[in-house]
Amino acid sequence: MIFPIPKTAEAKDGLYTFRTGLDSSELLRFCEDAMKSPEISFERDASLAREEYLLTVDAAGVTVTSATEEGTFRALTSLFQLYKREGGSIGYLTVSDKPDFARRAYMLDISRGRMPKPETVRRIIDLLALLKYNELQLYMESFCFKYPLFPEVTEGFDCLTPADIRALEKYAADRFIDLVPNQNCFGHMGAWLEREEYKHLEVSDGKERTYTINPLLPEANRLVDRIFDSLLPYFRSEYVNIGLDEAYGLGRYQLEDYCKTHGKDTLFMENLSRIAAYVRDRHGKRVQFWSDMIIGYPASLEKLPEGATVLEWGYEVMSERKMEKHCRYLHEKGIDFYVCPSANTHFSLTGRFETSAYNIRTSAELGRIYGAGGCMLTDWSMDQEGHPHSLVWSYLPIALGGMYFWNVEEEQKGRIMETYFERLSCDFLDLFVFGERVARHLHRLSNYYLLEPERVRLGTMCGMTLWQEIGKTGYGAYFDLKDCGDDFYFDNVIRYIEQVCADVKALAFDENYKQEISLGADTVILAAELCKLRMHGRLDAKKAAELTALTESIRARFTALWREANYEKGMERFLSVLDARKAELSRFI
């Protein structure tokens, strides 16, 4: 099996067995061995597209045909999968393959809570390379990078350094992945604007925070420019994602009069154009930006800076209905854009795979229909609530995204192809990541929310309530646990999680992965038990003691796993949540 599925692959009678072994321990080592192997021939065909390749296996050996080194790497990635799966003996076949989307990206939020260490990012790059992604973005809004011009903002804790970025960029480039800087600079500026020296730059009445920097202030614009001056020299990519989403201060407070006179869209476009000109002239880069603040202003959208890419995002069913309208418009106007689905790990504890799978599939299909230049799977962290999700919960969405972003295949009919793609994604992870049949259990665990009494937007009931004090039964306008009846639904969640976890524990695979899965599952169980407590307001002392012990166990395992994969800073956020729930449980003992 080759994953993602090639455009065409024809199996033939016969089996070729390599006379000399190739190092199949890691993709890059395999490629280095393959380039020197007398059993593999390499041919150039200038008529092929940049990543297109032909792969032939017959009695004479293996022939790889491509127009570029990148095309050769994609072919060898396919050969690596075949070699590793078949153990050095590969059936005769002919493959002709190329991607549906020129840019296939994964974006990881490293700002809010979780800040992965370089070795964790390298592990992600290895996975992305096997799945034929060619772009990685590390999303930054708070202090997760040692900005040389702002040493004070990361004083006292460790995070990624300029040297780390340069090393990661080379590691990614060796695997034909473009490491793209991603720095928000309009909304989502809360961490910067909390600092005493920058508080006056926020759009605010002094009471309500909008986390939006005031682009009418020259001092604010100088701050944004210096942030980019601190970050962009360490990336060779021609792109930079400047964010600009969810700027809740646009049109309010200090910006109200200007926007009433000129329009909110005018101010947005002026800010976008100014930043785009700066990073182009100073750093030679083209901007990407999120579409949500300007997509409703078609006239302004037609005035985009040259070379700008619109990032059209939507993570729920209703959002995707809007996405089709937006994609059609962007296509008609000839505007370069990506479609951006979500891994949907936020506020869910183990992800929401059913939602994520629909989101990925729909986005990719719309992207292909309307000529999107790229697809980007977004993987968001969580802010004040902390970030309990280990990256293992992102693997299945990443694998499925790799499939759809390379080869959307035919339109889904009766969900046949959808189910097939999901099963192939599981098979891929089992072979190349876990070495055991683990992924189907991830699939089941990340769908626990389907057993909850209500479906909620952007999260799960267990995921959203865990961060609230036990006395609270509602979550905004989303739901109220007092309306959910008896314990039936959450008891089902607990039994379901326990059964799947028993199956996982019986498997022999990487202990860290096993611990990450167990931790996520136990966190769901704790949250479900607390949902029942919130509904009834009472708990016997024995049960309270059991939940206290579970909370302590989660705390210890979370700390150990966090330190293995991430920098220390940010860990305290989720620990404080666990400590708060433990203190509340003590009242019942």
N, C-alpha and C positions, 0 to 999 in steps of 0.2 A: 504493500500500500504506500502510495505517495500522498502526503498531506501538506498543504491543501490539495484537493483533487486537481490534477492537470486538466487542461482544456481537452486534449485527446490523449488516450493511452491505449495502445493495441498490444495485447499479449500474444506471443507466438510460441510454437512448440520448440522446446529446447531449453537447456540450462547451461549457463556459463559459470564456471567455478574459477575464481582467481587463484593463480599459481603462487603469487606472493601476497602476503597479508598487508592490509591497510589499517592504520591506527584508527579505530572507530570509537575511541574513548571520548572524543570531543570533535565537533564539526570542523574547526579550523585545522586541527591536526590531520584529520581525514583529508581535507582539501589539499594540504601541503603534500601529503603522501601521494594523493591522486595525480597532482600535477607532475610528479616525477615517475609515475608508474608507466612501464612500457606496454601495459595492457589497456591503457586509456589514451585515445587519440583526441586531439583538440583541433577543431577547424573553425575558420572565421567565415561568416556570411553577412556582409554589410547590409543586406536587405532586411535582416531581422531587427525588431525593435530592441530598445536598450536592455530590457530584462527578459526578452524572449529567448527560448533555447529549444534545441532538438536533442534528444537523448536516445541513443540506440544501443541495445545490447544484443549481440548475436555471437556466432561461433568465433568471430575474429576478435571479440572483446567489446570494449565500450567506446562509443564515439560521442563526443560532446561538440555541438555546433552552436555558435553564438556570435553576436556582433561586438560584444563588450566583455570586459572582465566581470562586470556585474551579472550579465547573462550566464557566464560560465559558473559563477558562484551559485546562482539559483539552480543550475543543472546539477552541480555537485552536491547541493543540499538534498535534492531528490535522490541522487545516487547513494548518499550517506544513509538516508532512511531505508532504502532498499537493502543495502549492504548490512546494516545493523539488524534489520528484521529477519533477513534470510541467512545470515551467518556466513557471508562470503560467497554464496552461490545464488545467482540472480537469474530468473527466468528471462528468456529472450523477450524483448519488447521494443516498441517505438513510442516515444513520448514527444508531443509537440505542445509547448506550453508558454503562456504569457499571462500577466495579471490584468484584471479588469480595471484596477485603479492605479494610477501612476504613483500616488503617495498612500502608504498604508502605515498608520501611526498608532502608537499607544502613548497615552499621557498619564503620568503618575504624579499625584499631588504629594509633594514632600514637605509641605509647609505647615499644615495644621495637625499637630499631634505627632505623627510618624515622620521621622527623618531617617531614611535608610542609609546604612553605611555603603561605601563604594563596592564592597564585595557582594552586597545584596543587589545593587544596581547591575553589577556584572552578571549575576545569575539571571536577572530579568532579560538582559541583552542576549544571553545565550538562548533563552527560550524564544525570544522574538526572532532571532536569526533562523532558527529551525522552522519557524512558521512563515518565513519570508516577509516579515515586516521590514520596512526600510526607513522608519522615522520613530524616534523616541523623544518625548518632551517631559521634562521635569518641572512641574508647576511650582512657582514660588510666589508667595504673597507676604509671608512673614519672614522671620530671620532664620533661614536654613542654609545660608551660604556666607562665607567669610568675605563680604564685600570689602575690597581693599580701601575704598574711600570712606568706609563707615566702620572702622574696627570696633567702635564702641557698642554697636548694636548686637554683636555676637561675643562680647567679652564675657569670659567665665564659663563658656560651654563649647563643646565640640560640634561641628557640622561640616558639610562639604567645603573644601578649600579650592582656590583656583587651580592648584596642582592636581587635585582630585578630578576636577572637570576636564582638564587637558588629558589626563590618563583615561578617563571614561570615554571621552570623545574618540581617542585613538582606538580603544577597545571596540567601540561601536563601529567606527569607520572600517576597521579590519573585517567586519562582518557586513559591510555595506548598509549600515544603519546610520542615518543622519541624526546627530544629537542636536535638537533645536532648543534654544533658550526660551523659557516661558515665564514672563515676569508681568504680573498684573500691576497696573499703574493709574487707575482712575477710581473705580470701586474696589472693594476688597483691600483697602489700604489701612485697615484698622491697627495692625501692629505698629506701623510707622507713625500713624497719627495719635497713638497713645503716648508716644514719647513727648516729654515736656517741650522740647525744642520745635516740635512740629504740630502741636495741638491746634495752633491758630490757623493751620492750613486746611482743616477739615470743614466741609460743608455741614454746618450744625447751628442749632440755636443755643448751644451750651448745655442742653439737657439731653436731647435725643442724638444718638450717634448714627451717622449714615455710612461711615467708613469710606467716604468719598472725598478725594482731594479736590481742592478748588482750582480748576484750570484757568481761572481769570487772574490768579495771582502769579506774577513773575517768579516769586520765590518758590511757589509750588512746582512750577515747570522746571526750575533749576534743580529741585530735588529729584524729580523724575529723571531728568537728563543725567544727573550724577549716578543714579542707581543703574541706569543702562551703561554708563561709562565704566562702572565697576564690574559689570557682568559680561557684557558682549565681547570684550577682547579675548575671552577664553573659549569662544565658540567659533568654529570656522563655517558653520552653516550659513547659507545665504538668507535664511529665514529667522524671524523672531516673532513669537506670539506675545502680543502686548496686552492681551486680555480685554479690558474695557467692558466687561459684563457686570450686570447687577449694580450699576452705579446709582444707588438709591437716592443720592442727593441731587441728581440732575433735575433742574427746574425748581429747587427748593431753597429756602433760606437765602444765603448769599448769591445764589444763582437765579433766584426767582425773577427779579426785574429784567435781567438780561434775556432770560428765556421767554418771558412774556412779550418782549419786544421783537426778538429775533427768532424764537423757536428753540425748543430743546434739541431738535435735530441739527440745527445750525451750530449750536455750541458743541454738540458731540462731534460733528464732522470737522469743526475747526480744531478740536483737541486731537482727533485722530490724524488729521493732516499734518499738524505740527509735529507730533511724535514720529509719524512716518517719515517726514522730511529729515528730522534729526537723525534717526537711526540709519537712514539711507546715506546721508551726506557724511556723517561722522564715522559710521561703522560698516557701510556698504551692505545693508541688509534690507530685505523686504518684510513687510508686516503681515501677520495673521491677527485676526481679532474675532471675538465672539459676536454673534449677530443680534442678540436679543434686544439691545438698546436702540437699534436703528432700523431693523427689518420692517417696522411699521411705517417707515417714511420713504416710500419708493423714490420720490424725486431726489432726496438727498443721497440715497444709496447709489444712485447713478453717478455721483460725483466722487467716487472712491479715489484715493491716491493710486497712482500707477503702480501695478505690481502687488496690490493688496489682495489678500485671500480672506474671504468671509467664512467663519466657522459656524455652521448651522447646527444647533444642538437641540435635543429634546429627548426626554428619558421615559416618558409615559405615553399611554395610548392617545390621550388627547393632544399631547405635544406633537406626536407623529402625524396627526391629521393636519396640524398647522404646518408641519415640516414639508408635506407634499406641496402645499400652496407656495411656500417660500422657495423650495427647490425649483419649481416651475418658473417662478419669477426670475430667479438668479440665472437660470439657463437661458431664458428669453432675452435677458439683457447682456448675455455674454460675460457674466461676472464669474471669476474663479472662486470656487468654494469647496469646502469639505462638508461631509455629513458626519455628525459626531454623536454616536450612541454612548451608553454608559455601562460600566461593569455592575453598577447598582449594588455595591457593597455597603455604601453609607447607610447608617441608621437601620441596619438589618442583621448585624452580628455574623451571619454566614453568607450574605448575599441574597439576591432574589432572582434566581436563575431563569425562571419562567418569563419574568418581565424582561430581563436582560437579553434573553435569546430572541424574543419578539422584537425588541428594540434594535438589536444588531441586524437581524434579518431585514426588517422594514427599512432601516436607514440605508443599508447596502443596496437594496432593490431600488429605492428612490434615487440614490446616488448614481446608479447605472442608467436608469431611465432618463435622468436629467443632466447627465454629463458632469458629475462632480469630479474634481481633480484628485480628490482623496477622501479617505475615511479615517476617522480617529476615534479609538475607544478611549473614553475618559474614565479615570479611576480616582475618585475623590476621597480625601480624608475628611475628618470631622474636627471641629474647632474646639470650643470650650469643653465639650463632652469627652474629649480624648479620642483615641482611635484604637479600638480593640481588635480590629480585623487583621489577622495575619495575611500575608500575600497569597497563601495557598488558596484562599477563597476567590482570588482573581484569576487563577489559572484556567478555569473552564471558560469564562468569558473571553480571555485572551486567545485561547485555542479556537473557539468558535469565530471570533473576530478575524483571526488569521485565515480561516476558511472562506468566509464571505468577502473579505477585502481582496482576496486574490481571485476568487472564482465564485461569483454569485450563482452561477448555474441557471437552470430554468426557473421560472416563477414557481413559487410554492403551490402545489396542488394537493388539497386535502392534507396538508402538513406532512406529506410523505418525505419530501426532501429535507424539511426542517428536522424531523426526527432522525433521518439518516445522518445529517450533518452533526447533530448532537452526539450521536453514537460514535461517529468517526472521531470527534473531538475527544471523547472519553478514551477511545482506543489509543489515540496519539499520546495523551498524557500518561496512560498506563505503561506504554512502551518506553517513552523517552524521558519521563520524569520520575515516575514512581516505581517502575519495575514490578508492579502488582496491579490487580484490578481494583484500584482505589477510586478512580474518577467517578464511577457511577454512584458511589456513596457520597462524594462531594455534591453531585447532582441532586441527590435526594435530600441531603441536609440543607442545601441552599434553597430548597423549595418548601421548607417547613411552614412558611408563612401562609401557604395555601390552606392550612388547617386552622388558622386563626379565625375568630368570628367575623372579622371584617378585613377587606383589602384597603390599604391606605396608600396614599401617594408618597413616593420618595422614601419609603421605609417599611418597617413592619411594626406591629403593635408591641411586640417584645422589645424590638430595637429602639423604639422611640420612648418607651416609658422607663427603661432602666436608669436613665439619667435624672429622672424626676424623684422628688421625695415621695415616700410611700403614701403619704396622705393624698396625693393628687391622683385622680382617676382619669382625667381627660388630657388630651394633647391638642391644644388649640381648638380649631374647628374640625379637626380630623376625626376624632372619635372620643367616646367616653366609655370606660370600662363598665360603668354602672348599667349600661344598656345591653350588656353582653350575656345576660342570663346567668346560668350556673357555671360550674367548673369544667363542663364537658369539653369545650374546645381546647383549653389549655392543658387539661389532662391528656388529651389526644396528642398534642404537640410533644409533651414530655415522653409519653410512651413511644412515639414515633422516633424521636431523637435517640432515646436509649437503645432501641432495637438496632438502628443503623450503626450506632457507635459500637455495639457489641460485634457487629459484622466487621467493622474497621479494625477493632482490637485483635481480631483473629488473624489478620493479615501480617505478613513479615515485610516491612518496607522501612524507609528512612525514619528513624525515631523522631527527628525534629518535625517532619511533616505529620507524623502520627500525633505528636503532642499539640501541634497547631490545630489539627482537626478536632481533637478531644477538647481543647480549650474553648474553641468556638461553640461546640455543641453544649458543653457544660454552662457556658454563659447564657445560651438560649434557655436552658432548663432553669437556671436561676431567675432569669427575667420572667419566664412563664409562671413560676411559683409566686413571684412578687406581683404579677398581674392578678392572681387569685387573691392574694392578700389585700391588694388595693380594692378589689370588688367587695370584700366582706369586712375588712377592717379588723379582723381578729385572726389569731394564730396561737396554737397551743405551744407550750414551752419546748416540748420535744422537737416539734417541727422547726421552731425558731432556731434551736441549737444545730439541727442538721443543715439549715440554710446558712447559718453563720460559718459552719465548718466548710461548706461548699464555697462560700465567698472567700474565705482565707485560702483555700486551695487554688481557686482561680487567680487570686492575687499573686501567689508565689509562682505559679506557672507562667502567668502573663509577664511577670518581671524577668524571669529567666529567658523566655523566648524573645522578649523585646530587646534585651541586652545583646543577644546573639545576632540580631539582624539590624538593629537601629541604634542611633545615638541616644544617649541617656535623656537628653532634653525632650520634654513632651510626654514622657512616660507617666509623670506625676498626675497628668490630667485624668486619665482613666483610673489610676489608683485612688484618687480622691473620690471618684464616683463609688468605687467599691467600698471604701472606708465609710462613706456616708450611709450606704445601705446597711453595712454591718452595724453601725452605731444605732440605726433605727431598729434593726432586728433585736438588739440587746434589750430593748424595752419589753419584748415579749417573753424573755427568758426569766 
